[in-house]
Amino acid sequence: MADLLAQLAARLGIPDGDIVTGDEVRNWPDGKLQELVAERILQEIEPGTTVVCDQCDERCSIEPQRRTDPRTGKMVGVHFCMREEGGGRIEIDLNRLQRWRINKRKLAQMGYREGKPRSPARQNRQVKRTTEKTQLISALLAHHEFSDDVSPAELNMTPATQEELAKKLKWKQSKVSRVLSRCFPAKFWSLYKRACQSDALRGVLTKLDEDVTTIEPVHYQPHHPTRREEQQADHYR
């Protein structure tokens, strides 16, 4: 991973070097693209319109037309080449048009600045710290049973203990404490425990920015029936 991050940083000084194409990621090890997207080092942008044809040595830049394959119902790219070497109908994988932009700020936070990379040891430490922070956030969200399908009223409001998080993450309790103090705002843990005991739903971590984690108050407003609803309820009693 460190070598790949260094390569991304090295190209930032080149015009349009911050754009990664679908053709480039085809040669990456399995899972690396998904990992970089999850860490927000790469952010998907609008797809491109052209690709380089690899059917002959001319290496023409072509703009594939989108067609629905009647055999599969899937959208494919089609180009009709008029050259003798590779003439005829050519199918283009539309995934080749995908593009991502390199997040310069995120790379800089991890120690990979344009033309000024840090030592490999320091880079590896930064990657490790970023991963640990993400893992701790995930453990807290899992403890509170947070998901898109769960309403605020259904969340587990019991504060997690550092011992519980350590067991879930298979860390030592001292490591949980160390990551908390290094990656989160001052006095975060005491604020977190008080927030879980308040009337409002707090204690759910929200990443407001690439490197900021805070407690977001999410107020649950119970439904109070209107006069008309009460009358309708009395009617059916």
N, C-alpha and C positions, 0 to 999 in steps of 0.2 A: 504493500500500500504506500509506503514512504516513497518508493521510486516513482510511482504513478503521480502522487501529489507533487513531487519535485518537477516532473515533466509538465504538469499543468501550469505550475508557477512560471516555468522557464519560457513558455510560449506567450505570456501575457503582454510582452513588449512588441509582439508582431501584430500588424493590422488584422483585425477580426480573429486574433489568436484566442480570444476568450470564448469562441464558439466551437463546441464539440459536435461533430456530425454523427449520423447513424453509421456511416461507413467506418469511422474510426473505432467506435465501440464494439464493432463486430469482432475485432481482434483482441479485445480485452479478456482477461480470465473471467469465468462464469461468476456472476454475483457482484462483480466490482461496480458495475453501473448502478445497480440497485442500492448498493452500500453508499456510494457517493451521493445519490439522490436523497437517501434517507438522512444522511448527515448534512444535507443542504449545501454541499460543496458544488454540486451541479443542480441547476434549476431548468426544467424543461421550458422551452419557448416555442413560438409558432414554427411549424415545419418549414423546411426549405422548399424550393420549387424545382431545382435541378439536381442531377447527379451526374457523375462521370461514367460513361458507358465503358464496360470492360469486355465487350465482345470482340474487339480487335485492337490493334496497336495505335489507332488514331486517338483513342481516349477522348472522344467527343463529350462535351457537356450537353446533356439532353434534358428536356422537360417532359416527363412522362404524362400521358393522358390517363385519367382515372376511368376504369371500366369495371363493371360487375361481372365476375366470372359466373356464367350460367351453371357451371358444374357444382360450384360450392356456395354461390351466393355472396362470396366475399369480394371486397374491393381490391383490385390489382392495378398496377401501373403498366401502361402499354406504350411502346414507341415503335414506329415504322422506319427502319433504316433503309436508305436508298444506296448505300455503298455496296460494292460487290463483295468486299471481304466479310461483311457481317449483315448483309441485306436481309430484309424481311421483318417479320413481327418479332419484337423482343419484349419479354415480360420483365418488369422492374418491381422488386420488393419495395413496397411503399414505406416500410420501416427505415429504409435508407434515407428518407427525407426528414426523419426526426432530428431535432437539434436541441442542445442544452447550452446554457451560458455558465461559465465558470464564475463562482461567487468569490471575487477577489478578497472581500472583507473576511470571509470565513477562512480562506487559505492563509491570510495574514495572521489571523488569530491563532492558527495552528503552527505558525512559524515559517510559512512559505511565502515570502515576499518576492516580488518581481526582481530578479537579479541579486537578491540578498537572502538566500536560503540560510536557515540556521543549521547548526550541526545536526547530523542524523540522530544522535542520542537525544537532543533536545526536542527534535521534531517528534520522535517516537513517544516521548513523555507527554507532549501536548495531545497527540492522538489518543493516548491511553486515558488522559484526564477527561477529554470530551466524551469518550465512550462510557466512562464510569458515571458521569453526570447523567447521560441519557438513560443508563440502566437504573439509576436511583429514581429518576422521574417516573419511569415505567413501573417500578415496584410500588411507588406511592399511589399511582393511578389504579393499579391492580388491587391494592389494599382497599381503596375506597369504592371498588367495583364500578369505576367510571367507564362509560361507553356512550356512543351516540344513541343507543336504544334505552338508556336508563334515565328516568326523569330525576330532577334534583331531590324530590321527596324520597326516592328509593335508594339513594346513595348510603353507603356505610359511613356514618359520621364519627365512629370511634377512632381517635387518633392512633396512628401506627407508632409503635415503639421502635427504637433503634435496634433492639434485639430481634424484633419480628422482621424488620427489613434485612438484617444481617442473615437471618435464616433463609429468607426468600431468595436473597441474592447469593447465598453461600459465601458470604464474606465474614470477616471478624467484625465485632461490634465497633472496635476501634477504627476500622477502615470506614464504616458508615459515618462515624463522627468526623473523621478527617475529610471525607468527600463533601459532607454538608458544610463544614466551615470553609473549605476552599472554593466551592462552586456556587454557594448561595449567599444571599444578603446577610448582613450581620444580624444576630439574634433571630434568625429565621425559624429555628426549631421551637423556641418559646412562642413566637407569634403564630406559628402553625398550630400548636396545641390549643392555644386560646381560641383561635378561629374555628376549630372543630367543635368547640363547646358553645358557640354563639347561636343565636336564632337563625341567622342567615346561613346559607350553605357556603361554607368556605372550606379550605383544606384541599380543594381540587387544584392541582397545579396547572398553570397555563403558560406556555412559552410565548411571551409577548413579542419577542424578537429573537434573533439568532442566538444571542448569548445572554438573554435576560429571563429569569424565571421568578415568578412572584405568585402571590395568592390572589385569586380572583373571587370576589364576593358574588355569588349567584343567588339572588333572593327568590325563594319559593313563595308565590302568592296563592294561598288557598282560594278555591272558588266559593263565592258567597251567592246563593240563589237569589234571583230577582223576585219581586212581588208576584209577577205573573207565574214564574216557575213554582213558587210556593202554592199558589192557587191551583195550578194544574196537579201538583202532588196531592193536595187535599181532595181533589175531585176523584182521584183513583184510589184513595184509601177506603 
